[in-house]
Amino acid sequence: MAGFKLLLSQSRRLSLPHFSSSSFIPLHRSLSSDSQSLPIQPVSYAPKPKDPQLQQTQPDQSPPAAPEKPRSTLSREDLRYVKDVSNISPVSYPARVAPLPEDRSERVGEPRDAESEEMARESRRIQAESRVLRKPFRIAAEEEKVPFPLLLMPEKKKEKRAVLDLMDAIREVKANAKANFDETVEAHVRLGIDQKRSELIVRGTMALPHGAKKEVRVAVFAEGTDADEARAAGADVVGGVELIEEIASTGKVDFDRCFSTHSFMKRLYKISKILNQHGLMPNPKQGTVTKDVTKAVKEAKQGQVKFRMDKTSIVHVGIGKASLSEELLRDNIGAFMNSLLQAKPAGLKKTSKYAGYVNSFHICSTMGPGFRVSIQSLSRAADHYSKVYLNA
């Protein structure tokens, strides 16, 4: 610091004169006085030579602006996934236009060159050869110009078989039973009942007068005199409350048919689940709840057959063996028709006993064809069975 002050004092002493306050003139006044006394000379510069490339363009025309880049419509979230994807430049192909008829060189009245004439001859030759090769393999449908594919299904002619009399139908069934075992003669009845109405279901039991003799164990739920009558008729199992308790405790059933009196129906609900599993629960519609115990036991011993309408309103039942004679089979069919009429629902109101109830009746053997039977002959067979077997 001391050296700097020394240097400053020496410079003042050597170069700067002593100025008084009266001799001091401001700088801006001195400049203004000099400018008034000395004129300013104008200075001119040579013009800059013009570029010959710029001279070709018009002076008023501005250079074309660079095309603006289209703004991306992608969001910031989408750009995270496409920022590293390589750019795919669009490719355009020249449009192909089918030649019009007037553009072709094969117009009528215009000369064709040798090359086109040769190509036309070659194409005609190839078409002729292909027609010759395809001709042996053509079918009649192609020659008639039938559209392909066309499936023509053969029409099946339904042969309407005539409705036979019952005895004639039985003879046909026996003649067509040619199996190496004794075939069963079956009856199939189509009923005119709506299967959706559960209150009109047809079910029942019947005793065939010439049925197969089988050993059937019969049980009767009764007490007192009814129990004594059942034992005398040949019932295998007879009991009351003790029998119900035994079945409820063991859950075993050792009989094939079951009957009950009306007084025991309330007590049987205790074992109804067990009996229903074996199809043995007594039912008034099937005739297993009865007052005449003796008759029920004897019919069951003879061999009763159950029948029931299925979901298609058809009843299927076996009515005997093909080895039986024609008269015996007629009696069995009469017994079945009599039981079928007894099982007719009360809600089915018709004037005739068959009209609106039995639509059709067919009989057949196990391995043979079926034959339709007339309703009139069935009515006569039912009447014959009632006179001979029921009124006797």
C-alpha positions as YAML, in Angstrom:
chain: A
units: angstrom
residues:
- id: 1
  name: MET
  ca: [0.00, 0.00, 0.00]
- id: 2
  name: ALA
  ca: [2.83, 2.34, 0.79]
- id: 3
  name: GLY
  ca: [4.50, 1.63, -2.53]
- id: 4
  name: PHE
  ca: [1.32, 2.42, -4.41]
- id: 5
  name: LYS
  ca: [1.03, 5.81, -2.72]
- id: 6
  name: LEU
  ca: [4.63, 6.64, -3.58]
- id: 7
  name: LEU
  ca: [4.12, 5.80, -7.20]
- id: 8
  name: LEU
  ca: [1.00, 7.94, -7.39]
- id: 9
  name: SER
  ca: [2.75, 10.99, -5.94]
- id: 10
  name: GLN
  ca: [5.64, 10.77, -8.40]
- id: 11
  name: SER
  ca: [3.32, 10.53, -11.40]
- id: 12
  name: ARG
  ca: [1.49, 13.69, -10.33]
- id: 13
  name: ARG
  ca: [4.70, 15.50, -9.92]
- id: 14
  name: LEU
  ca: [6.15, 14.62, -13.34]
- id: 15
  name: SER
  ca: [3.19, 14.65, -15.85]
- id: 16
  name: LEU
  ca: [0.20, 16.55, -14.49]
- id: 17
  name: PRO
  ca: [0.33, 20.41, -14.34]
- id: 18
  name: HIS
  ca: [-1.29, 22.41, -11.60]
- id: 19
  name: PHE
  ca: [-4.85, 23.37, -12.45]
- id: 20
  name: SER
  ca: [-6.85, 25.99, -10.79]
- id: 21
  name: SER
  ca: [-10.55, 25.99, -10.44]
- id: 22
  name: SER
  ca: [-10.85, 28.93, -12.84]
- id: 23
  name: SER
  ca: [-8.97, 27.17, -15.65]
- id: 24
  name: PHE
  ca: [-11.12, 23.96, -15.48]
- id: 25
  name: ILE
  ca: [-13.51, 23.51, -18.44]
- id: 26
  name: PRO
  ca: [-15.99, 20.68, -18.58]
- id: 27
  name: LEU
  ca: [-15.52, 18.08, -21.25]
- id: 28
  name: HIS
  ca: [-18.93, 18.38, -22.88]
- id: 29
  name: ARG
  ca: [-18.47, 22.15, -23.39]
- id: 30
  name: SER
  ca: [-15.17, 21.70, -25.15]
- id: 31
  name: LEU
  ca: [-16.65, 19.08, -27.46]
- id: 32
  name: SER
  ca: [-19.59, 21.25, -28.40]
- id: 33
  name: SER
  ca: [-17.37, 24.22, -29.26]
- id: 34
  name: ASP
  ca: [-15.07, 22.10, -31.45]
- id: 35
  name: SER
  ca: [-18.06, 20.62, -33.35]
- id: 36
  name: GLN
  ca: [-19.32, 24.07, -34.26]
- id: 37
  name: SER
  ca: [-15.94, 25.19, -35.58]
- id: 38
  name: LEU
  ca: [-14.93, 21.97, -37.44]
- id: 39
  name: PRO
  ca: [-17.36, 20.54, -40.09]
- id: 40
  name: ILE
  ca: [-17.90, 16.74, -40.27]
- id: 41
  name: GLN
  ca: [-16.86, 15.29, -43.60]
- id: 42
  name: PRO
  ca: [-19.14, 12.54, -45.02]
- id: 43
  name: VAL
  ca: [-17.55, 9.18, -45.67]
- id: 44
  name: SER
  ca: [-18.77, 6.93, -48.51]
- id: 45
  name: TYR
  ca: [-17.99, 3.23, -48.95]
- id: 46
  name: ALA
  ca: [-17.95, 1.16, -52.15]
- id: 47
  name: PRO
  ca: [-21.03, -1.06, -52.66]
- id: 48
  name: LYS
  ca: [-20.62, -4.70, -51.82]
- id: 49
  name: PRO
  ca: [-20.70, -6.93, -54.91]
- id: 50
  name: LYS
  ca: [-23.89, -9.05, -55.16]
- id: 51
  name: ASP
  ca: [-23.83, -12.85, -55.20]
- id: 52
  name: PRO
  ca: [-24.78, -14.16, -58.69]
- id: 53
  name: GLN
  ca: [-26.89, -17.00, -57.15]
- id: 54
  name: LEU
  ca: [-28.94, -14.51, -55.18]
- id: 55
  name: GLN
  ca: [-29.46, -12.40, -58.29]
- id: 56
  name: GLN
  ca: [-31.35, -15.25, -59.97]
- id: 57
  name: THR
  ca: [-34.03, -15.18, -57.28]
- id: 58
  name: GLN
  ca: [-36.51, -12.39, -57.24]
- id: 59
  name: PRO
  ca: [-35.83, -9.68, -54.67]
- id: 60
  name: ASP
  ca: [-39.41, -9.76, -53.38]
- id: 61
  name: GLN
  ca: [-39.58, -13.60, -53.13]
- id: 62
  name: SER
  ca: [-38.55, -14.96, -49.79]
- id: 63
  name: PRO
  ca: [-37.02, -18.46, -49.49]
- id: 64
  name: PRO
  ca: [-39.58, -21.20, -48.79]
- id: 65
  name: ALA
  ca: [-40.09, -21.90, -45.16]
- id: 66
  name: ALA
  ca: [-39.23, -25.30, -43.81]
- id: 67
  name: PRO
  ca: [-42.29, -27.57, -43.41]
- id: 68
  name: GLU
  ca: [-43.51, -27.81, -39.90]
- id: 69
  name: LYS
  ca: [-43.17, -31.13, -38.27]
- id: 70
  name: PRO
  ca: [-46.52, -32.57, -37.30]
- id: 71
  name: ARG
  ca: [-47.06, -32.55, -33.65]
- id: 72
  name: SER
  ca: [-47.27, -35.92, -32.07]
- id: 73
  name: THR
  ca: [-50.67, -36.89, -30.71]
- id: 74
  name: LEU
  ca: [-49.14, -39.32, -28.30]
- id: 75
  name: SER
  ca: [-49.23, -38.58, -24.62]
- id: 76
  name: ARG
  ca: [-46.23, -38.61, -22.36]
- id: 77
  name: GLU
  ca: [-47.25, -42.03, -21.08]
- id: 78
  name: ASP
  ca: [-47.36, -43.43, -24.64]
- id: 79
  name: LEU
  ca: [-43.99, -41.91, -25.56]
- id: 80
  name: ARG
  ca: [-42.35, -43.99, -22.85]
- id: 81
  name: TYR
  ca: [-43.07, -47.11, -24.91]
- id: 82
  name: VAL
  ca: [-42.44, -45.80, -28.42]
- id: 83
  name: LYS
  ca: [-39.36, -43.65, -27.92]
- id: 84
  name: ASP
  ca: [-37.00, -46.53, -28.75]
- id: 85
  name: VAL
  ca: [-39.02, -47.84, -31.69]
- id: 86
  name: SER
  ca: [-37.38, -47.42, -35.06]
- id: 87
  name: ASN
  ca: [-39.13, -45.10, -37.50]
- id: 88
  name: ILE
  ca: [-40.94, -46.84, -40.35]
- id: 89
  name: SER
  ca: [-41.12, -44.79, -43.45]
- id: 90
  name: PRO
  ca: [-44.33, -45.13, -45.48]
- id: 91
  name: VAL
  ca: [-44.09, -46.99, -48.73]
- id: 92
  name: SER
  ca: [-46.34, -46.11, -51.63]
- id: 93
  name: TYR
  ca: [-46.95, -48.42, -54.58]
- id: 94
  name: PRO
  ca: [-48.10, -47.39, -58.00]
- id: 95
  name: ALA
  ca: [-51.83, -47.84, -58.51]
- id: 96
  name: ARG
  ca: [-52.79, -50.66, -60.82]
- id: 97
  name: VAL
  ca: [-55.70, -50.02, -63.09]
- id: 98
  name: ALA
  ca: [-57.40, -52.74, -65.11]
- id: 99
  name: PRO
  ca: [-57.25, -52.06, -68.83]
- id: 100
  name: LEU
  ca: [-60.49, -50.93, -70.38]
- id: 101
  name: PRO
  ca: [-61.90, -52.61, -73.48]
- id: 102
  name: GLU
  ca: [-61.00, -49.63, -75.61]
- id: 103
  name: ASP
  ca: [-57.36, -49.80, -74.44]
- id: 104
  name: ARG
  ca: [-56.87, -53.37, -75.62]
- id: 105
  name: SER
  ca: [-55.10, -54.06, -78.84]
- id: 106
  name: GLU
  ca: [-57.55, -56.81, -79.78]
- id: 107
  name: ARG
  ca: [-60.34, -54.46, -80.79]
- id: 108
  name: VAL
  ca: [-62.27, -55.37, -83.88]
- id: 109
  name: GLY
  ca: [-60.97, -53.64, -86.98]
- id: 110
  name: GLU
  ca: [-57.51, -52.80, -85.60]
- id: 111
  name: PRO
  ca: [-54.39, -54.64, -86.72]
- id: 112
  name: ARG
  ca: [-52.47, -56.65, -84.15]
- id: 113
  name: ASP
  ca: [-48.76, -57.17, -84.06]
- id: 114
  name: ALA
  ca: [-47.15, -60.60, -84.53]
- id: 115
  name: GLU
  ca: [-46.36, -61.08, -80.85]
- id: 116
  name: SER
  ca: [-49.93, -60.51, -79.69]
- id: 117
  name: GLU
  ca: [-51.26, -62.74, -82.48]
- id: 118
  name: GLU
  ca: [-48.96, -65.56, -81.40]
- id: 119
  name: MET
  ca: [-49.97, -65.20, -77.73]
- id: 120
  name: ALA
  ca: [-53.67, -65.35, -78.69]
- id: 121
  name: ARG
  ca: [-53.12, -68.57, -80.70]
- id: 122
  name: GLU
  ca: [-51.20, -70.12, -77.81]
- id: 123
  name: SER
  ca: [-53.96, -69.29, -75.31]
- id: 124
  name: ARG
  ca: [-56.61, -70.77, -77.59]
- id: 125
  name: ARG
  ca: [-54.57, -73.96, -77.95]
- id: 126
  name: ILE
  ca: [-54.16, -74.33, -74.17]
- id: 127
  name: GLN
  ca: [-57.88, -73.81, -73.58]
- id: 128
  name: ALA
  ca: [-58.75, -76.41, -76.20]
- id: 129
  name: GLU
  ca: [-56.39, -78.98, -74.64]
- id: 130
  name: SER
  ca: [-57.84, -78.37, -71.15]
- id: 131
  name: ARG
  ca: [-61.39, -78.87, -72.46]
- id: 132
  name: VAL
  ca: [-60.40, -82.17, -74.06]
- id: 133
  name: LEU
  ca: [-58.77, -83.42, -70.84]
- id: 134
  name: ARG
  ca: [-61.69, -82.44, -68.61]
- id: 135
  name: LYS
  ca: [-64.42, -83.87, -70.82]
- id: 136
  name: PRO
  ca: [-64.13, -87.58, -69.77]
- id: 137
  name: PHE
  ca: [-64.35, -86.63, -66.09]
- id: 138
  name: ARG
  ca: [-67.48, -84.51, -66.32]
- id: 139
  name: ILE
  ca: [-70.53, -85.76, -64.56]
- id: 140
  name: ALA
  ca: [-74.12, -85.36, -65.55]
- id: 141
  name: ALA
  ca: [-74.71, -82.64, -62.97]
- id: 142
  name: GLU
  ca: [-71.95, -80.45, -64.48]
- id: 143
  name: GLU
  ca: [-73.24, -80.90, -68.00]
- id: 144
  name: GLU
  ca: [-76.69, -79.82, -66.84]
- id: 145
  name: LYS
  ca: [-75.12, -76.82, -65.07]
- id: 146
  name: VAL
  ca: [-76.38, -77.80, -61.62]
- id: 147
  name: PRO
  ca: [-74.95, -75.51, -58.92]
- id: 148
  name: PHE
  ca: [-72.32, -77.13, -56.72]
- id: 149
  name: PRO
  ca: [-72.50, -78.27, -53.96]
- id: 150
  name: LEU
  ca: [-76.00, -79.73, -54.10]
- id: 151
  name: LEU
  ca: [-76.96, -82.58, -51.81]
- id: 152
  name: LEU
  ca: [-80.00, -84.48, -52.96]
- id: 153
  name: MET
  ca: [-81.22, -86.67, -50.15]
- id: 154
  name: PRO
  ca: [-83.21, -89.70, -51.23]
- id: 155
  name: GLU
  ca: [-86.83, -89.46, -50.35]
- id: 156
  name: LYS
  ca: [-87.91, -92.15, -47.98]
- id: 157
  name: LYS
  ca: [-91.29, -93.45, -48.83]
- id: 158
  name: LYS
  ca: [-93.20, -94.07, -45.65]
- id: 159
  name: GLU
  ca: [-95.19, -97.20, -46.06]
- id: 160
  name: LYS
  ca: [-98.44, -96.83, -44.23]
- id: 161
  name: ARG
  ca: [-99.20, -100.20, -42.78]
- id: 162
  name: ALA
  ca: [-102.80, -101.17, -42.65]
- id: 163
  name: VAL
  ca: [-104.61, -101.31, -39.32]
- id: 164
  name: LEU
  ca: [-105.17, -104.99, -38.53]
- id: 165
  name: ASP
  ca: [-107.69, -106.84, -36.48]
- id: 166
  name: LEU
  ca: [-106.41, -108.08, -33.13]
- id: 167
  name: MET
  ca: [-106.37, -111.78, -34.10]
- id: 168
  name: ASP
  ca: [-104.63, -111.02, -37.43]
- id: 169
  name: ALA
  ca: [-102.01, -108.89, -35.64]
- id: 170
  name: ILE
  ca: [-101.36, -111.71, -33.14]
- id: 171
  name: ARG
  ca: [-100.83, -114.18, -36.01]
- id: 172
  name: GLU
  ca: [-98.32, -111.78, -37.66]
- id: 173
  name: VAL
  ca: [-96.43, -111.33, -34.41]
- id: 174
  name: LYS
  ca: [-96.17, -115.08, -33.83]
- id: 175
  name: ALA
  ca: [-95.02, -115.62, -37.43]
- id: 176
  name: ASN
  ca: [-92.21, -113.03, -37.08]
- id: 177
  name: ALA
  ca: [-90.98, -114.30, -33.69]
- id: 178
  name: LYS
  ca: [-88.02, -116.26, -35.09]
- id: 179
  name: ALA
  ca: [-85.44, -115.80, -32.33]
- id: 180
  name: ASN
  ca: [-83.84, -118.79, -30.63]
- id: 181
  name: PHE
  ca: [-85.62, -117.98, -27.34]
- id: 182
  name: ASP
  ca: [-89.20, -117.57, -26.29]
- id: 183
  name: GLU
  ca: [-89.87, -113.92, -27.14]
- id: 184
  name: THR
  ca: [-92.17, -111.68, -25.12]
- id: 185
  name: VAL
  ca: [-95.21, -110.15, -26.81]
- id: 186
  name: GLU
  ca: [-95.24, -106.42, -26.00]
- id: 187
  name: ALA
  ca: [-98.02, -103.83, -26.21]
- id: 188
  name: HIS
  ca: [-97.29, -100.14, -26.83]
- id: 189
  name: VAL
  ca: [-100.16, -97.70, -26.37]
- id: 190
  name: ARG
  ca: [-99.95, -94.01, -27.27]
- id: 191
  name: LEU
  ca: [-102.31, -91.98, -25.10]
- id: 192
  name: GLY
  ca: [-103.84, -88.62, -25.91]
- id: 193
  name: ILE
  ca: [-102.74, -87.04, -22.60]
- id: 194
  name: ASP
  ca: [-100.48, -84.02, -22.13]
- id: 195
  name: GLN
  ca: [-97.37, -85.28, -20.34]
- id: 196
  name: LYS
  ca: [-96.93, -81.89, -18.63]
- id: 197
  name: ARG
  ca: [-100.06, -82.41, -16.56]
- id: 198
  name: SER
  ca: [-98.94, -84.56, -13.65]
- id: 199
  name: GLU
  ca: [-102.48, -85.08, -12.36]
- id: 200
  name: LEU
  ca: [-103.36, -87.02, -15.52]
- id: 201
  name: ILE
  ca: [-100.58, -89.63, -15.29]
- id: 202
  name: VAL
  ca: [-101.87, -93.13, -16.04]
- id: 203
  name: ARG
  ca: [-100.62, -95.95, -13.82]
- id: 204
  name: GLY
  ca: [-101.99, -99.21, -12.50]
- id: 205
  name: THR
  ca: [-101.63, -102.97, -12.04]
- id: 206
  name: MET
  ca: [-103.26, -105.90, -13.76]
- id: 207
  name: ALA
  ca: [-103.46, -109.64, -13.32]
- id: 208
  name: LEU
  ca: [-102.95, -111.51, -16.55]
- id: 209
  name: PRO
  ca: [-105.19, -114.58, -16.75]
- id: 210
  name: HIS
  ca: [-102.45, -116.50, -18.56]
- id: 211
  name: GLY
  ca: [-99.36, -114.87, -17.16]
- id: 212
  name: ALA
  ca: [-96.10, -116.52, -16.22]
- id: 213
  name: LYS
  ca: [-96.30, -118.39, -12.95]
- id: 214
  name: LYS
  ca: [-93.62, -116.97, -10.68]
- id: 215
  name: GLU
  ca: [-93.08, -117.24, -6.97]
- id: 216
  name: VAL
  ca: [-93.99, -113.83, -5.57]
- id: 217
  name: ARG
  ca: [-93.54, -112.98, -1.88]
- id: 218
  name: VAL
  ca: [-96.49, -110.87, -0.72]
- id: 219
  name: ALA
  ca: [-96.54, -108.71, 2.42]
- id: 220
  name: VAL
  ca: [-99.72, -107.29, 4.00]
- id: 221
  name: PHE
  ca: [-99.83, -104.57, 6.66]
- id: 222
  name: ALA
  ca: [-103.00, -105.36, 8.60]
- id: 223
  name: GLU
  ca: [-104.30, -106.37, 12.01]
- id: 224
  name: GLY
  ca: [-107.23, -108.38, 13.32]
- id: 225
  name: THR
  ca: [-109.53, -110.07, 10.84]
- id: 226
  name: ASP
  ca: [-107.76, -108.52, 7.83]
- id: 227
  name: ALA
  ca: [-104.51, -110.13, 8.94]
- id: 228
  name: ASP
  ca: [-106.21, -113.53, 9.32]
- id: 229
  name: GLU
  ca: [-107.74, -113.26, 5.83]
- id: 230
  name: ALA
  ca: [-104.35, -112.37, 4.36]
- id: 231
  name: ARG
  ca: [-102.72, -115.44, 5.96]
- id: 232
  name: ALA
  ca: [-105.55, -117.64, 4.69]
- id: 233
  name: ALA
  ca: [-105.14, -116.26, 1.14]
- id: 234
  name: GLY
  ca: [-101.45, -117.21, 1.14]
- id: 235
  name: ALA
  ca: [-99.62, -113.99, 2.13]
- id: 236
  name: ASP
  ca: [-95.98, -114.62, 3.04]
- id: 237
  name: VAL
  ca: [-95.49, -111.69, 5.46]
- id: 238
  name: VAL
  ca: [-98.32, -110.32, 7.59]
- id: 239
  name: GLY
  ca: [-97.85, -107.79, 10.38]
- id: 240
  name: GLY
  ca: [-98.77, -104.52, 11.92]
- id: 241
  name: VAL
  ca: [-96.82, -102.12, 14.12]
- id: 242
  name: GLU
  ca: [-94.18, -104.77, 14.94]
- id: 243
  name: LEU
  ca: [-93.43, -105.28, 11.21]
- id: 244
  name: ILE
  ca: [-93.11, -101.51, 10.66]
- id: 245
  name: GLU
  ca: [-90.65, -101.19, 13.56]
- id: 246
  name: GLU
  ca: [-88.61, -104.12, 12.29]
- id: 247
  name: ILE
  ca: [-88.28, -102.62, 8.78]
- id: 248
  name: ALA
  ca: [-87.44, -99.18, 10.23]
- id: 249
  name: SER
  ca: [-84.65, -100.61, 12.41]
- id: 250
  name: THR
  ca: [-83.07, -103.01, 9.88]
- id: 251
  name: GLY
  ca: [-83.95, -101.26, 6.61]
- id: 252
  name: LYS
  ca: [-84.34, -104.64, 4.89]
- id: 253
  name: VAL
  ca: [-87.25, -105.70, 2.71]
- id: 254
  name: ASP
  ca: [-87.71, -109.42, 1.87]
- id: 255
  name: PHE
  ca: [-90.92, -109.34, -0.20]
- id: 256
  name: ASP
  ca: [-91.86, -108.54, -3.81]
- id: 257
  name: ARG
  ca: [-95.36, -107.09, -3.42]
- id: 258
  name: CYS
  ca: [-96.80, -104.98, -0.60]
- id: 259
  name: PHE
  ca: [-100.45, -104.34, 0.34]
- id: 260
  name: SER
  ca: [-102.00, -102.33, 3.13]
- id: 261
  name: THR
  ca: [-105.39, -101.48, 4.54]
- id: 262
  name: HIS
  ca: [-106.62, -97.90, 4.74]
- id: 263
  name: SER
  ca: [-106.14, -97.76, 8.51]
- id: 264
  name: PHE
  ca: [-102.40, -98.53, 8.25]
- id: 265
  name: MET
  ca: [-101.50, -95.91, 5.63]
- id: 266
  name: LYS
  ca: [-100.75, -93.22, 8.25]
- id: 267
  name: ARG
  ca: [-98.32, -95.52, 10.06]
- id: 268
  name: LEU
  ca: [-96.51, -96.52, 6.86]
- id: 269
  name: TYR
  ca: [-95.10, -93.00, 6.36]
- id: 270
  name: LYS
  ca: [-92.44, -93.92, 8.93]
- id: 271
  name: ILE
  ca: [-90.92, -96.41, 6.46]
- id: 272
  name: SER
  ca: [-92.07, -94.71, 3.25]
- id: 273
  name: LYS
  ca: [-88.48, -93.82, 2.25]
- id: 274
  name: ILE
  ca: [-87.38, -97.46, 2.49]
- id: 275
  name: LEU
  ca: [-90.41, -98.75, 0.58]
- id: 276
  name: ASN
  ca: [-90.06, -96.11, -2.16]
- id: 277
  name: GLN
  ca: [-86.46, -97.18, -2.78]
- id: 278
  name: HIS
  ca: [-87.76, -100.63, -3.76]
- id: 279
  name: GLY
  ca: [-90.94, -99.33, -5.46]
- id: 280
  name: LEU
  ca: [-93.17, -101.06, -2.89]
- id: 281
  name: MET
  ca: [-94.97, -98.14, -1.26]
- id: 282
  name: PRO
  ca: [-98.74, -98.90, -1.31]
- id: 283
  name: ASN
  ca: [-100.74, -96.55, -3.51]
- id: 284
  name: PRO
  ca: [-104.54, -96.41, -3.94]
- id: 285
  name: LYS
  ca: [-104.15, -95.70, -7.69]
- id: 286
  name: GLN
  ca: [-102.22, -98.94, -8.17]
- id: 287
  name: GLY
  ca: [-104.69, -101.00, -6.15]
- id: 288
  name: THR
  ca: [-102.23, -101.85, -3.37]
- id: 289
  name: VAL
  ca: [-104.36, -100.06, -0.74]
- id: 290
  name: THR
  ca: [-107.50, -102.17, -0.60]
- id: 291
  name: LYS
  ca: [-110.31, -103.41, 1.61]
- id: 292
  name: ASP
  ca: [-110.53, -106.86, -0.02]
- id: 293
  name: VAL
  ca: [-107.24, -108.32, 1.16]
- id: 294
  name: THR
  ca: [-108.03, -111.86, 0.01]
- id: 295
  name: LYS
  ca: [-108.59, -110.84, -3.62]
- id: 296
  name: ALA
  ca: [-105.47, -108.68, -3.69]
- id: 297
  name: VAL
  ca: [-103.25, -111.48, -2.36]
- id: 298
  name: LYS
  ca: [-104.62, -114.06, -4.80]
- id: 299
  name: GLU
  ca: [-104.14, -111.75, -7.80]
- id: 300
  name: ALA
  ca: [-100.60, -110.97, -6.70]
- id: 301
  name: LYS
  ca: [-99.85, -114.68, -6.42]
- id: 302
  name: GLN
  ca: [-101.14, -115.22, -9.93]
- id: 303
  name: GLY
  ca: [-98.65, -112.68, -11.28]
- id: 304
  name: GLN
  ca: [-99.67, -109.02, -11.51]
- id: 305
  name: VAL
  ca: [-98.04, -106.63, -13.97]
- id: 306
  name: LYS
  ca: [-97.47, -102.92, -13.34]
- id: 307
  name: PHE
  ca: [-97.81, -100.31, -16.08]
- id: 308
  name: ARG
  ca: [-97.16, -96.57, -16.10]
- id: 309
  name: MET
  ca: [-97.22, -93.79, -18.70]
- id: 310
  name: ASP
  ca: [-93.75, -92.46, -19.57]
- id: 311
  name: LYS
  ca: [-92.67, -88.92, -20.48]
- id: 312
  name: THR
  ca: [-93.84, -89.33, -24.08]
- id: 313
  name: SER
  ca: [-97.38, -90.39, -23.08]
- id: 314
  name: ILE
  ca: [-96.77, -94.03, -24.09]
- id: 315
  name: VAL
  ca: [-97.45, -97.14, -22.01]
- id: 316
  name: HIS
  ca: [-95.15, -100.15, -22.56]
- id: 317
  name: VAL
  ca: [-96.09, -103.51, -21.08]
- id: 318
  name: GLY
  ca: [-95.48, -107.20, -21.69]
- id: 319
  name: ILE
  ca: [-98.63, -109.27, -22.19]
- id: 320
  name: GLY
  ca: [-97.28, -112.82, -22.48]
- id: 321
  name: LYS
  ca: [-94.94, -115.10, -24.37]
- id: 322
  name: ALA
  ca: [-94.97, -115.84, -28.08]
- id: 323
  name: SER
  ca: [-95.36, -119.55, -27.31]
- id: 324
  name: LEU
  ca: [-98.91, -118.94, -26.02]
- id: 325
  name: SER
  ca: [-101.84, -119.60, -28.31]
- id: 326
  name: GLU
  ca: [-103.71, -116.83, -30.09]
- id: 327
  name: GLU
  ca: [-106.75, -117.10, -27.80]
- id: 328
  name: LEU
  ca: [-104.64, -116.86, -24.62]
- id: 329
  name: LEU
  ca: [-102.82, -113.78, -25.93]
- id: 330
  name: ARG
  ca: [-106.18, -112.25, -26.83]
- id: 331
  name: ASP
  ca: [-107.39, -112.76, -23.23]
- id: 332
  name: ASN
  ca: [-104.23, -111.13, -21.85]
- id: 333
  name: ILE
  ca: [-104.66, -108.14, -24.14]
- id: 334
  name: GLY
  ca: [-108.32, -107.88, -23.07]
- id: 335
  name: ALA
  ca: [-107.23, -107.85, -19.41]
- id: 336
  name: PHE
  ca: [-104.72, -105.09, -20.14]
- id: 337
  name: MET
  ca: [-107.31, -102.97, -21.96]
- id: 338
  name: ASN
  ca: [-109.76, -103.41, -19.09]
- id: 339
  name: SER
  ca: [-107.15, -102.24, -16.55]
- id: 340
  name: LEU
  ca: [-106.16, -99.34, -18.85]
- id: 341
  name: LEU
  ca: [-109.77, -98.14, -18.97]
- id: 342
  name: GLN
  ca: [-110.04, -98.36, -15.18]
- id: 343
  name: ALA
  ca: [-106.92, -96.18, -14.84]
- id: 344
  name: LYS
  ca: [-108.37, -93.45, -17.10]
- id: 345
  name: PRO
  ca: [-107.97, -90.05, -15.36]
- id: 346
  name: ALA
  ca: [-111.18, -88.42, -14.18]
- id: 347
  name: GLY
  ca: [-110.10, -85.03, -15.58]
- id: 348
  name: LEU
  ca: [-110.10, -86.40, -19.14]
- id: 349
  name: LYS
  ca: [-113.64, -85.62, -20.27]
- id: 350
  name: LYS
  ca: [-114.66, -87.39, -23.44]
- id: 351
  name: THR
  ca: [-117.92, -88.89, -24.62]
- id: 352
  name: SER
  ca: [-116.42, -92.24, -25.67]
- id: 353
  name: LYS
  ca: [-114.24, -94.40, -23.45]
- id: 354
  name: TYR
  ca: [-111.48, -94.59, -26.11]
- id: 355
  name: ALA
  ca: [-111.85, -91.30, -28.03]
- id: 356
  name: GLY
  ca: [-109.19, -88.82, -26.90]
- id: 357
  name: TYR
  ca: [-107.66, -91.40, -24.56]
- id: 358
  name: VAL
  ca: [-106.16, -94.18, -26.70]
- id: 359
  name: ASN
  ca: [-104.68, -92.79, -29.93]
- id: 360
  name: SER
  ca: [-102.93, -95.91, -31.21]
- id: 361
  name: PHE
  ca: [-102.17, -99.49, -30.14]
- id: 362
  name: HIS
  ca: [-99.26, -101.61, -31.45]
- id: 363
  name: ILE
  ca: [-98.12, -105.11, -30.57]
- id: 364
  name: CYS
  ca: [-94.80, -106.74, -31.40]
- id: 365
  name: SER
  ca: [-92.42, -109.43, -30.23]
- id: 366
  name: THR
  ca: [-89.06, -108.78, -28.59]
- id: 367
  name: MET
  ca: [-87.09, -109.02, -31.86]
- id: 368
  name: GLY
  ca: [-89.90, -108.61, -34.41]
- id: 369
  name: PRO
  ca: [-91.67, -105.72, -36.15]
- id: 370
  name: GLY
  ca: [-94.73, -103.95, -34.80]
- id: 371
  name: PHE
  ca: [-98.30, -104.10, -36.08]
- id: 372
  name: ARG
  ca: [-101.06, -101.61, -35.46]
- id: 373
  name: VAL
  ca: [-104.34, -102.91, -34.03]
- id: 374
  name: SER
  ca: [-107.77, -101.39, -34.55]
- id: 375
  name: ILE
  ca: [-109.57, -99.90, -31.55]
- id: 376
  name: GLN
  ca: [-112.79, -101.79, -32.37]
- id: 377
  name: SER
  ca: [-111.13, -105.21, -32.04]
- id: 378
  name: LEU
  ca: [-109.52, -104.09, -28.75]
- id: 379
  name: SER
  ca: [-112.92, -103.07, -27.39]
- id: 380
  name: ARG
  ca: [-114.33, -106.50, -28.27]
- id: 381
  name: ALA
  ca: [-111.41, -108.23, -26.52]
- id: 382
  name: ALA
  ca: [-111.96, -106.14, -23.34]
- id: 383
  name: ASP
  ca: [-115.67, -106.97, -23.35]
- id: 384
  name: HIS
  ca: [-114.90, -110.69, -23.80]
- id: 385
  name: TYR
  ca: [-112.50, -110.64, -20.85]
- id: 386
  name: SER
  ca: [-115.10, -108.93, -18.61]
- id: 387
  name: LYS
  ca: [-117.79, -111.50, -19.46]
- id: 388
  name: VAL
  ca: [-115.61, -114.58, -19.10]
- id: 389
  name: TYR
  ca: [-113.30, -113.76, -16.18]
- id: 390
  name: LEU
  ca: [-114.94, -111.00, -14.15]
- id: 391
  name: ASN
  ca: [-118.59, -112.00, -14.31]
- id: 392
  name: ALA
  ca: [-117.96, -115.70, -13.83]
...
